[in-house]
Structures are given as structure tokens and as C-alpha cells.
Amino acid sequence: MARLREAIQSTQFQAAADVVVQLRRDGFQAYFAGGCVRDLLLGNVPKDYDVATDAPPQKVLLGFPRTFGVGAHFGVVIVCSERSAEGCEIRTEVATFRDDGVYEDGRRPVEVTYSDSPERDVARRDFTINGMMLDPLEFSEATLQSKVLDFVNGRADLEAKVIRAIGDPVRRFAEDKLRMLRAIRFAARLGFTIDPLTMRAMQEQAATVAQVSNERVREELTKMLTEGHAKRAFELLDESGLLVHVLPEITRMQGVEQPPEWHPEGDVWVHTLLLLDKLEVGTKPTLAWAALLHDVGKPPCCRPPQPGDDKPRIRFNGHAEVGATMTRAILNRLRFSNEDTEQIVSLVANHMRFGDVKQMRESTLRRFFRLHDFPEHLALHKLDCTSSHNLLGMYDYASDRFYAVPEEHHTPSPLLSGRDLIDAGLRPSPRFKQLLQTIEDAQLEGAVTTHDEALRMLHALLSEDTAAAGTAG
């Protein structure tokens, strides 16, 4: 009850309740609706609050000092309230009761008709647990159940922990294909089961999820990966038949056996699910996606034991490199940002390098530590190890070395630049990069520590080049 009390006393709740008060003063019906009602009944703090009303959008737009329409065609208006204690403007979404017309694109109705009936408005929503309305002006811990408008038995499904489509599930999913992914996400996040008829409708229509934009698919999958129940979400994606249509590369992990001495847990799919099971609420999306995709290159690289092998076992030679290429293609397909794409690809491409950290030269190790957000690489490696052999020696070594000194120690300012090479009489050429890297390696190894020492090394290298050229001549 403490969290429920926290929700009721929050500035977001009060701001949304004020919107309800004003709409009722103007002679309209108004209630909290959707996910915020579900969360309040579960005793959780909603992220935001939605209001449903019979007030036409134009009345809502004119009824408050600061508003703007975000979906005029669908009767959605944002009402802006005073800033919260954190300094953020509080926004409440207000939607007019409506009946939806025909859906032609598997996403939105061609037209809507505004209504004065909350019951008819609820009938076109997705799931029963999201189809309840609540009177915030008479709501308290004591009236937790009694002040809810429930035309779809949402409270019963909430208590039974069931995700059930409102009305005919086949029709609900035909209207909006994204609802299938949302059903998975809600079931996983809340720890609910999916009603058998609802699951069957999803399985029958799974292939039609291709009609959903890649951006919306990405958003739903990212939420599944970062809400703390990623393993369950991907099990349900597989059971529903959706996984093969949104991420076919992941389904190919199933049945791909691994050497038991390194992977006693089972095949690549089982291993990946174990990583997902360790992703906590709020995990960075880049790490979560890397956990999902780190072994995506194993199925195409799988090589069974060969008779001539010294130590016959299943091998996945080059799977990190192949996986990085596949990961980039997947992320591009899902319209990830360039920044997130580069980080996730880097995590996949480098996840096997930890096996060599104890044999790396100092310069190589410090270059490894320079990878963007190296702690995220460490986190992925730990997830990988604890989901397989559980040997953490390389993780401990790399972690101890990385954190032993300030992070800037791993990226010292170069002792020489291209300008120094030009001043030494060189013309820009591919040799520039080689010389600068050799000198930087020496700097990272501690062999040169000053600008003058680096210049002396440069001249020594140039003398070697001249001698080599003379010998060749």
C-alpha cells in the first residue's frame, strides 16, 4: 500500500486529477483510463496518466491554458500542467470516447466516431486489464476496487493474472498487429499467463506482424529486453510464433549444440536465454541487445567435430566477426540509431577477446580498454561466463586492470602527431599511420614517455626505413 499511497500523492496523479475536475466542471464525463488504472490496482506507481472523456477534442483544446493535439484524427489532446518538483512539465493525455471504424493497415482505423459512452470506448481497446476506468476524485486505498468502471472483467483477469484480449481476439489483433507484441510484453513484465484463445489468435496471425513498422517492433523488443523479464518474453515470442517473424536469426540458435566442457547449460538458444534472465530492470538497451545477439553468428559458423582434429569438438571459428556483421544488418533493419548500432556491434565483435587478456601486450590491453564504454564490455563478458562455464578468471583480471588506474590512463595524449612527421620531412602516406601507431605502442608499453623520446624513436624508425630501402636497392 505504500507505493499506492506514493502514487496518489504524486504531482502526476494530482495534475491528471485536476484535468478530470476541470472537464467535469465543464459538464463532461472524465475518468482515468488504461494502463494507469491497471498499475494503481496492482499497487504500482504509473509512469503517466491518461484521461478518457466524452468532451470533443476541440472542447479539450480550448478548456485548458496550454494544450496541443497529437492525434486530432483520433481525438487525442495533451494537456500541459505546472512543472513538477523535478522541474519537468507534467503532461496528461486526454482522449475522447470513440468507436473505431475499419482498420485497413493493421495499425489504425480509417476513421473514428466520437461517443458519449465509456463502455463503447472500452470495447475497442486491447486487453481487459487495460480496459478499466477509474474515478480519481473518489479514489483512495479504502475504495481501491469500488470506484472502478469495469465493463470487460478486467479486475477478474488482473486477480487471475491473465492477459486476455477484449472481445474477439482475432479481431483485436487484425485491427492492430502491434497488440501481439504488447501482449507478450505485458505477460512477461507482470508475470501473467496469456489466455489460450488470445494465444491461439496470436499464433494464427503471427506472420502478419510483418505489417508493423520496424521502428515500432524495435521499441517493443527493447522494452521486453530492459523491463527485467527478458527470458520469459522471448520464450513467449517463440511460443506465439512471433519470434521467427521479427528476429528469425534468433530462432536459428535453437538446437545448435555447443561443447559441453564450455557450455554445460545446453545449446545456443538455452545459453542466450540464460543471459537474458540476468538482465535487470533498467539495463542499458545496448547491453541488453548485445546479450541477445552476442552469439548470433554461431549457427552459420557451427562446425561439428572432424575426424582429423587433435581435440575433436564442436567449433564456432570466427563467430564473433560473423555475428558482428549479422548484428549490423539486424540493427539497420530495425532502424537503430548509428550510435547504438556501433556500440552493440562493437560489443558483439569483441566479446571473445577476453579469452586472451592475460597474454596481451600492455599496448594491446590498453587499446582494448579504450573501446567505447568498456565497462559495458566487461558486463557482457560476465553475463556470458555466468551463463555457461562460470569461470571468471579473465573477467577478474580485466576488471582489476581496468579499474586499477583512472580511465584516462588508458587513453593518454599522443606524444607525436602527423605534424611532427611532416616537420621531420615525411609526406603524408599510409606509412604515417604505421609510424604513429608504433610510437604509440611504445608509449603505452612505457618505453617512451616524453615528446623528445618519441622524436628520437621516430628518427630511429626512419633510419631503419632508409637502410631497408638501400638494402632492397
C-alpha positions as CSV (number, residue, x, y, z in Angstrom):
1,M,0.0,0.0,0.0
2,A,2.9,2.3,0.5
3,R,3.6,2.5,-3.2
4,L,-0.1,3.2,-3.9
5,R,-0.1,6.0,-1.3
6,E,3.0,7.3,-3.1
7,A,1.2,7.3,-6.4
8,I,-1.9,9.1,-5.1
9,Q,0.2,11.8,-3.5
10,S,2.4,12.3,-6.6
11,T,2.2,15.6,-8.6
12,Q,1.5,13.5,-11.8
13,F,-1.6,12.0,-10.2
14,Q,-2.8,15.3,-8.9
15,A,-2.2,17.0,-12.2
16,A,-4.3,14.4,-14.0
17,A,-7.0,14.6,-11.4
18,D,-7.2,18.3,-11.9
19,V,-7.8,17.7,-15.6
20,V,-10.7,15.4,-14.6
21,V,-12.1,18.1,-12.3
22,Q,-12.0,20.8,-15.0
23,L,-13.6,18.6,-17.6
24,R,-16.4,17.7,-15.1
25,R,-16.9,21.4,-14.3
26,D,-17.4,21.9,-18.0
27,G,-20.2,19.3,-18.0
28,F,-18.3,16.3,-19.3
29,Q,-17.6,12.8,-18.2
30,A,-14.0,12.1,-17.4
31,Y,-12.0,9.2,-15.9
32,F,-8.5,7.8,-15.6
33,A,-8.2,5.1,-18.2
34,G,-5.9,2.3,-19.5
35,G,-2.5,1.3,-18.1
36,C,-2.5,3.8,-15.2
37,V,-5.7,2.1,-13.8
38,R,-4.1,-1.3,-14.1
39,D,-1.0,-0.1,-12.3
40,L,-2.9,1.5,-9.5
41,L,-4.9,-1.6,-8.9
42,L,-1.7,-3.6,-8.8
43,G,-0.3,-1.2,-6.2
44,N,2.3,0.2,-8.6
45,V,3.2,3.8,-9.4
46,P,2.1,4.6,-13.0
47,K,4.7,6.2,-15.3
48,D,1.9,8.5,-16.7
49,Y,-1.8,9.0,-16.5
50,D,-4.4,9.0,-19.3
51,V,-7.8,10.6,-19.1
52,A,-10.8,9.4,-21.2
53,T,-13.8,11.8,-21.6
54,D,-16.8,12.5,-23.8
55,A,-15.6,16.0,-24.4
56,P,-14.9,16.6,-28.1
57,P,-11.2,17.3,-28.9
58,Q,-11.9,21.0,-29.7
59,K,-13.5,21.5,-26.2
60,V,-10.5,19.9,-24.6
61,L,-8.1,22.1,-26.6
62,L,-10.0,25.3,-25.5
63,G,-10.7,24.2,-22.0
64,F,-7.1,24.5,-20.6
65,P,-4.4,27.2,-20.8
66,R,-1.8,25.1,-22.5
67,T,-2.8,22.2,-24.8
68,F,-1.8,20.7,-28.2
69,G,-3.3,18.0,-30.3
70,V,-1.1,14.9,-31.1
71,G,-3.8,12.9,-32.8
72,A,-6.6,15.2,-33.8
73,H,-8.0,12.4,-36.1
74,F,-8.2,10.1,-33.1
75,G,-9.3,12.6,-30.5
76,V,-6.1,12.8,-28.5
77,V,-5.0,16.0,-26.8
78,I,-2.1,16.7,-24.5
79,V,-2.9,19.0,-21.5
80,C,0.2,20.6,-20.0
81,S,0.2,21.4,-16.3
82,E,2.5,23.2,-14.0
83,R,6.0,21.9,-13.6
84,S,6.7,19.1,-11.1
85,A,9.0,19.3,-8.2
86,E,11.7,17.9,-10.5
87,G,11.2,20.9,-12.9
88,C,9.6,18.9,-15.7
89,E,6.3,19.9,-17.3
90,I,3.5,17.5,-16.5
91,R,1.6,16.2,-19.5
92,T,-1.7,14.4,-19.3
93,E,-3.0,12.6,-22.4
94,V,-6.8,13.2,-22.9
95,A,-8.7,11.0,-25.3
96,T,-12.3,11.4,-26.4
97,F,-14.5,8.3,-26.1
98,R,-14.8,6.8,-29.5
99,D,-15.8,3.9,-31.7
100,D,-13.2,2.8,-34.2
101,G,-14.1,2.2,-37.9
102,V,-12.5,-0.2,-40.2
103,Y,-8.8,-1.0,-39.9
104,E,-7.1,-1.4,-43.3
105,D,-3.4,-1.3,-42.5
106,G,-3.2,-3.4,-39.3
107,R,-2.3,-0.3,-37.3
108,R,-5.1,2.3,-37.1
109,P,-8.7,2.8,-38.1
110,V,-9.6,4.6,-41.3
111,E,-12.0,6.8,-39.3
112,V,-13.3,7.1,-35.8
113,T,-16.7,8.2,-34.4
114,Y,-16.8,10.1,-31.1
115,S,-19.0,8.7,-28.5
116,D,-20.6,9.6,-25.1
117,S,-20.3,6.0,-23.8
118,P,-17.3,4.8,-21.8
119,E,-18.5,1.2,-22.3
120,R,-18.3,1.6,-26.1
121,D,-14.9,3.3,-25.8
122,V,-13.5,0.4,-23.7
123,A,-14.8,-2.2,-26.2
124,R,-12.3,-1.1,-28.8
125,R,-9.3,-1.3,-26.5
126,D,-6.7,-4.1,-26.5
127,F,-6.7,-6.2,-23.3
128,T,-9.1,-6.5,-20.4
129,I,-6.5,-5.4,-17.8
130,N,-6.1,-2.2,-19.8
131,G,-9.8,-1.7,-20.3
132,M,-10.8,-0.3,-16.9
133,M,-11.6,3.3,-15.9
134,L,-11.3,4.9,-12.5
135,D,-12.8,7.9,-10.8
136,P,-9.7,9.6,-9.2
137,L,-11.8,12.1,-7.2
138,E,-13.3,9.3,-5.1
139,F,-10.3,7.0,-5.2
140,S,-8.3,6.0,-2.1
141,E,-6.8,2.9,-0.6
142,A,-10.2,2.2,1.0
143,T,-12.1,2.4,-2.3
144,L,-9.4,0.6,-4.3
145,Q,-12.0,-1.7,-6.0
146,S,-15.3,0.1,-5.7
147,K,-14.6,3.2,-7.8
148,V,-13.6,1.3,-11.0
149,L,-15.7,1.2,-14.2
150,D,-15.1,-2.4,-15.4
151,F,-17.2,-3.5,-18.4
152,V,-14.8,-6.2,-19.5
153,N,-14.0,-8.2,-16.3
154,G,-10.6,-6.6,-16.2
155,R,-10.4,-6.9,-12.4
156,A,-11.0,-10.6,-12.5
157,D,-8.3,-11.1,-15.1
158,L,-6.0,-8.9,-13.0
159,E,-6.5,-11.0,-10.0
160,A,-6.2,-14.2,-12.1
161,K,-3.0,-12.8,-13.7
162,V,-4.3,-13.3,-17.2
163,I,-3.7,-11.3,-20.4
164,R,-6.9,-11.6,-22.4
165,A,-8.0,-9.7,-25.5
166,I,-11.2,-7.6,-25.2
167,G,-13.9,-9.3,-27.2
168,D,-12.8,-11.4,-30.2
169,P,-9.0,-11.8,-30.1
170,V,-8.8,-12.5,-33.8
171,R,-10.5,-9.1,-34.5
172,R,-8.4,-7.3,-31.9
173,F,-5.1,-8.4,-33.5
174,A,-6.4,-8.0,-37.0
175,E,-7.0,-4.3,-36.1
176,D,-3.6,-3.6,-34.7
177,K,-0.8,-6.2,-35.2
178,L,1.4,-4.5,-32.6
179,R,-1.0,-5.7,-30.0
180,M,0.5,-9.2,-30.3
181,L,3.9,-7.9,-29.2
182,R,2.3,-5.9,-26.5
183,A,0.5,-9.0,-25.2
184,I,3.9,-10.7,-24.9
185,R,5.5,-7.7,-23.1
186,F,2.7,-7.3,-20.6
187,A,2.6,-11.0,-19.8
188,A,6.4,-11.1,-19.3
189,R,6.6,-7.9,-17.3
190,L,3.7,-8.6,-15.0
191,G,4.3,-12.4,-14.7
192,F,0.9,-13.2,-16.2
193,T,-0.2,-16.0,-18.5
194,I,-1.8,-15.4,-21.8
195,D,-5.4,-16.6,-22.2
196,P,-5.5,-19.7,-24.5
197,L,-7.9,-18.1,-27.1
198,T,-5.8,-15.0,-27.1
199,M,-2.6,-17.0,-27.6
200,R,-4.2,-19.1,-30.4
201,A,-5.2,-15.9,-32.3
202,M,-1.6,-14.7,-32.0
203,Q,-0.3,-17.9,-33.3
204,E,-2.7,-17.8,-36.3
205,Q,-1.8,-14.2,-37.1
206,A,1.9,-14.3,-36.2
207,A,3.1,-13.8,-39.8
208,T,1.1,-10.6,-40.1
209,V,3.3,-8.9,-37.6
210,A,5.4,-8.0,-40.7
211,Q,2.9,-5.2,-41.3
212,V,4.1,-3.4,-38.2
213,S,6.8,-0.8,-38.8
214,N,10.4,-1.8,-37.9
215,E,10.6,1.1,-35.6
216,R,7.6,0.0,-33.5
217,V,8.9,-3.6,-33.4
218,R,12.3,-2.3,-32.2
219,E,10.6,-0.3,-29.4
220,E,8.6,-3.2,-28.2
221,L,11.5,-5.6,-28.3
222,T,13.7,-3.1,-26.4
223,K,11.1,-2.8,-23.7
224,M,11.0,-6.6,-23.4
225,L,14.8,-6.7,-23.0
226,T,15.0,-4.0,-20.4
227,E,12.0,-4.5,-18.2
228,G,13.5,-7.3,-16.1
229,H,11.8,-10.3,-17.6
230,A,13.6,-10.7,-21.0
231,K,13.9,-14.5,-20.8
232,R,10.1,-15.0,-20.3
233,A,9.4,-12.5,-23.1
234,F,11.5,-14.4,-25.6
235,E,10.1,-17.7,-24.5
236,L,6.6,-16.3,-25.2
237,L,7.7,-14.8,-28.5
238,D,8.8,-18.3,-29.5
239,E,5.7,-20.0,-28.3
240,S,3.5,-17.5,-30.1
241,G,5.3,-17.9,-33.4
242,L,6.2,-14.2,-33.5
243,L,9.9,-14.7,-32.9
244,V,10.6,-16.2,-36.3
245,H,9.0,-13.2,-38.0
246,V,10.6,-10.4,-36.0
247,L,14.0,-12.0,-35.4
248,P,14.5,-15.1,-37.5
249,E,18.2,-15.1,-36.7
250,I,17.4,-15.8,-33.1
251,T,15.3,-18.9,-33.8
252,R,18.2,-20.4,-35.7
253,M,20.0,-20.7,-32.4
254,Q,17.7,-23.5,-31.3
255,G,19.2,-26.9,-31.4
256,V,22.7,-25.6,-32.2
257,E,24.7,-27.7,-29.8
258,Q,27.9,-26.4,-28.0
259,P,30.9,-28.2,-26.5
260,P,29.7,-29.3,-23.0
261,E,33.1,-28.5,-21.4
262,W,32.5,-24.8,-22.1
263,H,28.7,-24.8,-22.3
264,P,27.2,-27.4,-19.9
265,E,24.0,-25.5,-19.9
266,G,23.0,-26.6,-23.4
267,D,22.5,-25.2,-26.9
268,V,23.0,-21.6,-28.1
269,W,19.3,-20.8,-27.6
270,V,19.4,-22.0,-23.9
271,H,22.6,-20.1,-23.3
272,T,21.2,-16.9,-24.7
273,L,18.0,-17.3,-22.6
274,L,20.2,-17.6,-19.5
275,L,21.9,-14.3,-20.4
276,L,18.5,-12.7,-20.8
277,D,17.4,-14.0,-17.5
278,K,20.2,-12.0,-15.8
279,L,19.2,-8.6,-17.4
280,E,17.8,-6.4,-14.6
281,V,15.2,-3.8,-14.8
282,G,16.7,-0.7,-16.4
283,T,19.6,-2.5,-18.2
284,K,21.0,-0.2,-20.9
285,P,19.4,-1.1,-24.2
286,T,22.8,-1.5,-25.9
287,L,23.9,-4.1,-23.3
288,A,20.6,-5.9,-23.5
289,W,20.7,-6.2,-27.3
290,A,24.3,-7.3,-27.2
291,A,23.3,-10.1,-24.7
292,L,20.7,-11.2,-27.1
293,L,22.9,-11.0,-30.2
294,H,26.4,-11.9,-28.9
295,D,26.2,-15.5,-30.3
296,V,24.0,-14.8,-33.3
297,G,27.0,-15.8,-35.5
298,K,27.3,-19.3,-34.1
299,P,24.6,-21.1,-36.2
300,P,26.2,-20.2,-39.6
301,C,29.7,-20.9,-38.1
302,C,28.9,-24.2,-36.5
303,R,31.5,-26.8,-37.4
304,P,30.9,-30.3,-36.0
305,P,33.9,-32.4,-34.7
306,Q,36.1,-33.6,-37.6
307,P,37.9,-37.0,-37.7
308,G,41.3,-35.3,-38.2
309,D,41.0,-32.9,-35.3
310,D,43.6,-33.2,-32.5
311,K,40.9,-32.4,-30.0
312,P,37.6,-33.2,-31.7
313,R,34.8,-30.9,-30.6
314,I,32.2,-28.5,-31.9
315,R,33.7,-25.3,-33.1
316,F,32.4,-21.8,-34.0
317,N,35.5,-20.3,-35.6
318,G,35.0,-16.6,-36.5
319,H,31.5,-16.4,-35.0
320,A,32.2,-13.1,-33.3
321,E,33.2,-11.4,-36.6
322,V,30.3,-13.1,-38.5
323,G,28.0,-12.2,-35.6
324,A,29.0,-8.5,-35.8
325,T,28.1,-8.4,-39.5
326,M,24.8,-10.0,-38.8
327,T,24.1,-7.7,-35.9
328,R,24.7,-4.7,-38.0
329,A,22.2,-6.0,-40.6
330,I,19.6,-6.7,-37.9
331,L,20.0,-3.3,-36.3
332,N,19.8,-1.5,-39.6
333,R,16.7,-3.4,-40.4
334,L,15.2,-2.3,-37.1
335,R,16.2,1.4,-37.7
336,F,18.6,1.7,-34.7
337,S,20.5,5.0,-34.3
338,N,24.0,5.0,-35.6
339,E,25.4,5.5,-32.1
340,D,23.6,2.5,-30.6
341,T,24.4,0.4,-33.7
342,E,28.1,1.0,-33.4
343,Q,28.1,0.1,-29.7
344,I,26.1,-3.1,-30.0
345,V,28.2,-4.2,-33.0
346,S,31.4,-3.5,-31.0
347,L,30.1,-5.5,-28.0
348,V,29.4,-8.5,-30.3
349,A,32.6,-8.2,-32.3
350,N,34.8,-8.0,-29.2
351,H,33.1,-10.4,-26.7
352,M,35.6,-13.2,-27.4
353,R,38.7,-11.1,-26.9
354,F,38.6,-11.6,-23.1
355,G,40.0,-15.1,-23.6
356,D,43.4,-13.5,-24.5
357,V,43.6,-10.7,-22.0
358,K,46.3,-12.3,-19.9
359,Q,48.5,-12.9,-23.0
360,M,48.0,-9.4,-24.4
361,R,51.0,-7.0,-24.7
362,E,50.5,-3.9,-22.5
363,S,49.8,-1.8,-25.5
364,T,47.2,-4.2,-26.9
365,L,45.5,-4.5,-23.5
366,R,45.3,-0.7,-23.1
367,R,43.9,-0.4,-26.6
368,F,41.3,-3.0,-25.7
369,F,40.4,-0.9,-22.7
370,R,39.8,2.1,-25.0
371,L,36.7,0.6,-26.5
372,H,33.8,2.9,-26.0
373,D,32.1,2.3,-22.6
374,F,34.5,-0.6,-21.7
375,P,32.5,-1.3,-18.5
376,E,29.7,-2.4,-20.8
377,H,32.1,-4.9,-22.5
378,L,33.0,-6.2,-19.0
379,A,29.3,-6.6,-18.1
380,L,28.6,-8.6,-21.3
381,H,31.6,-10.9,-20.6
382,K,30.4,-11.5,-17.1
383,L,26.9,-12.3,-18.3
384,D,28.4,-14.7,-20.9
385,C,30.6,-16.5,-18.3
386,T,28.0,-16.9,-15.6
387,S,25.5,-18.3,-18.2
388,S,27.9,-21.0,-19.2
389,H,31.1,-22.4,-17.5
390,N,31.1,-19.7,-14.8
391,L,34.9,-19.2,-15.0
392,L,35.5,-15.6,-14.1
393,G,39.3,-15.5,-14.1
394,M,39.6,-13.4,-17.3
395,Y,36.8,-11.1,-16.1
396,D,38.5,-10.5,-12.8
397,Y,41.9,-9.9,-14.4
398,A,40.5,-7.4,-17.0
399,S,38.3,-5.7,-14.4
400,D,41.1,-5.4,-11.9
401,R,43.5,-4.0,-14.5
402,F,40.9,-1.6,-16.0
403,Y,39.8,-0.1,-12.6
404,A,43.3,-0.1,-11.1
405,V,44.0,3.3,-12.6
406,P,41.9,6.3,-13.7
407,E,40.1,5.7,-17.0
408,E,42.1,8.5,-18.7
409,H,45.3,6.5,-18.1
410,H,44.2,4.1,-20.9
411,T,43.9,7.0,-23.4
412,P,46.9,9.2,-22.9
413,S,47.5,12.1,-25.3
414,P,49.8,11.0,-28.2
415,L,53.4,12.1,-27.9
416,L,53.6,12.8,-31.6
417,S,51.2,13.9,-34.3
418,G,51.1,14.0,-38.1
419,R,52.6,17.5,-37.9
420,D,55.7,16.1,-36.2
421,L,56.2,13.6,-39.1
422,I,55.8,16.4,-41.7
423,D,58.3,18.5,-39.8
424,A,60.7,15.5,-40.0
425,G,60.5,15.6,-43.8
426,L,57.8,13.0,-44.5
427,R,55.0,13.4,-46.9
428,P,51.5,12.1,-45.9
429,S,51.2,8.5,-46.8
430,P,50.0,5.1,-45.4
431,R,53.3,4.9,-43.6
432,F,52.2,7.8,-41.4
433,K,49.7,5.6,-39.6
434,Q,52.1,2.8,-39.1
435,L,54.8,5.1,-37.6
436,L,52.4,6.8,-35.3
437,Q,50.9,3.5,-34.1
438,T,54.4,2.0,-33.4
439,I,55.3,5.1,-31.4
440,E,52.0,5.0,-29.5
441,D,52.5,1.3,-28.7
442,A,55.9,2.2,-27.2
443,Q,54.2,4.9,-25.2
444,L,51.6,2.5,-23.9
445,E,54.3,0.0,-23.1
446,G,56.2,2.7,-21.1
447,A,59.2,2.6,-23.5
448,V,58.9,6.3,-24.4
449,T,57.4,8.8,-22.0
450,T,58.2,12.3,-23.4
451,H,58.0,14.1,-26.7
452,D,61.8,14.2,-27.2
453,E,62.0,10.4,-26.6
454,A,59.2,9.9,-29.2
455,L,61.1,12.1,-31.7
456,R,64.3,10.0,-31.2
457,M,62.3,6.9,-31.8
458,L,60.8,8.4,-34.9
459,H,64.2,9.2,-36.3
460,A,65.5,5.7,-35.5
461,L,62.5,4.2,-37.3
462,L,63.2,6.5,-40.3
463,S,66.8,5.4,-40.4
464,E,65.7,1.8,-40.4
465,D,63.4,2.6,-43.3
466,T,66.3,4.2,-45.2
467,A,68.6,1.3,-44.5
468,A,66.0,-1.2,-45.6
469,A,65.4,0.7,-48.8
470,G,69.1,0.7,-49.5
471,T,69.4,-3.0,-49.0
472,A,66.4,-3.6,-51.3
473,G,68.1,-1.4,-54.0
